[in-house]
Amino acid sequence: MGSLDDPSTARSFVTNLNCCHHVRPATAVKPEHQHVYCLTYRHVTCRIYQHDHEITLPSRQKQQGQQVQIALPVLLLCMIFILAAVILTSVTW
């Protein structure tokens, strides 16, 4: 369990940013699966974790809409910067 681009950066709470690195490609895992397996001592009983070779994460355990959920905070941050620029520009006039 780790970030999509950094397997060593793990979060100890359920989030769509947690990705399983026992599958290829690394994929976000459904919150329910994280809560029951990934973030508990039960991770060793996870069928995916038990595989000796790389597999594809079954669709029932994938977090759907992963790219949209990751892009949303970036979009929000960009909008905040644009709004701040507009406010600063209007104040300096």
C-alpha angles and dihedrals in degrees: 000000000000145000118310093250098029119044091188093060105083130172119217093214135065111274137144087242091071109098131188112238094188087081133060120261097028106248138192112253127222113263092240092057092046091051095050101036121001099054098038140064086264091075088099089063093055110116091220093051090050095058115108093207135045116276138175115260109252111247092239089066099040120105104239119224092020096155094050092049092050093046094051096074090047091052091048091050091051091050091051091052092049092048091049091050091051092049093047091048093051092047094052093052 
